[in-house]
Each structure stands twice: as C-alpha cells, then as structure tokens.
Amino acid sequence: MAGRHSKRAGAHVGIPGQRSMRPLGVIDARTHVEHLVSEQSAAAHRHAGCYVAHCGAMVLAASLTEPGRARCPECVR
C-alpha cells in the first residue's frame, strides 16, 4: 500500500566519493582510554571486536562506555 510515508527506491543511496575518512573513537575495555581507529581498520576487524589504533595498539572495543582516562596522546597527534 503506497502512501506518503512509503520509501522510494534508491532514496537513501549515498553519493560515491562523498564519504569522509575521519577516524573513529573507540574506547579500550581494558584501560578505558579512547583510541582513534581508521574506518578501514574498523571495517576489516569489526567481527573480531579488536581494532588496530593509529598509535599501533590493539584495542578491545567496549560498548556503551565513557572514556575514564581521556584520549590516547599518540592517537591525537
């Protein structure tokens, strides 16, 4: 049943080349420090739950956790 709330095909398709490549903040479950992770690393390791941060540390992602000890100083650079 088509109404004014029905979705058109292709209405939510992103524009190629318009994606920003900004780093993602991921909080380590062991240390509660926020590390920056690239989108490529997040996509490659999303099933394992462990990510490689910009500083080279292996980060075990913590869900719904606030950073207790701020950010990693090496990732911020």
C-alpha positions in Angstrom: 0.0 0.0 0.0 1.7 3.2 -1.2 1.2 6.2 0.9 3.1 9.4 1.6 5.3 7.6 4.1 6.5 4.9 1.7 10.1 4.9 0.7 11.2 5.4 -2.9 13.8 3.0 -4.3 17.3 4.5 -4.1 16.2 7.4 -1.8 18.9 6.6 0.8 21.7 5.7 -1.5 25.0 7.6 -0.7 26.9 9.6 -3.3 30.1 7.8 -4.3 33.3 9.7 -3.3 31.4 11.8 -0.7 32.3 9.7 2.3 34.6 11.3 4.8 37.6 9.3 6.0 37.6 10.6 9.6 38.9 8.4 12.4 36.5 6.8 14.8 36.9 7.0 18.6 37.0 3.5 20.2 37.3 3.0 23.9 39.5 0.2 25.1 37.7 -2.1 27.5 40.9 -2.9 29.4 42.3 0.6 30.0 39.2 2.9 29.4 41.3 5.1 27.1 39.8 6.4 23.8 41.9 5.5 20.7 41.4 6.7 17.2 40.8 3.9 14.6 40.5 4.4 10.8 37.4 3.4 9.0 39.4 0.8 7.0 40.6 -0.9 10.2 37.1 -0.8 11.7 35.6 -2.4 8.7 38.3 -5.1 8.5 38.2 -6.1 12.1 34.5 -5.5 13.0 33.7 -9.2 13.5 36.7 -9.8 15.9 36.0 -6.7 18.2 39.7 -5.9 18.3 40.9 -2.9 16.3 44.4 -1.5 15.4 44.6 2.1 16.6 46.6 4.9 15.0 49.2 4.5 17.7 49.6 0.8 16.9 47.8 -0.5 20.0 45.3 -3.4 19.8 42.0 -2.0 21.1 39.3 -4.3 22.6 36.2 -2.3 21.9 34.0 -1.6 24.9 30.3 -0.9 24.3 28.5 2.0 25.9 31.5 3.1 28.0 32.7 6.6 28.6 36.4 7.3 28.5 37.7 7.2 32.1 41.2 8.3 31.4 40.7 10.7 28.4 42.3 10.0 25.0 45.5 8.4 23.9 48.1 11.1 23.4 49.7 9.3 20.5 46.5 8.9 18.6 45.6 12.6 19.0 48.7 13.8 17.2 
